Amino acid sequence: MTREDESRSDEKRLSDDIDVLEAEVAQLTLELEKTKQAVRDLRASEDPGTGVYHAEEIFHAQQDKLRLDVEIRFRTNKIRRIKLGIEDMEPSEGVKNGFLF
């Protein structure tokens, strides 16, 4: 898929601006911390003696936590690639010919 095709598609692309990416990482990190705290609060409020469980809410919060972690990693990796001057990673000649090394 070329850059023109990507821009026409509905897929959300990461920005090429380091400042925007860093701001997104900061926002996502805050959301991640709130989600971690929500999981802790839900676990603390469970009371097996009275039958109070929050398994479904904890499960969904943990899914959000994992999603946020991946989003942060995508953005930090993109920042590193930009700083190193790496555009789109092309496979090496050996990989194109079917060899891994």
Secondary structure as UniProt FT lines:
FT   HELIX           3..8
FT   HELIX           18..45
FT   TURN            48..51
FT   HELIX           55..84
FT   HELIX           93..96
FT   TURN            97..98
//
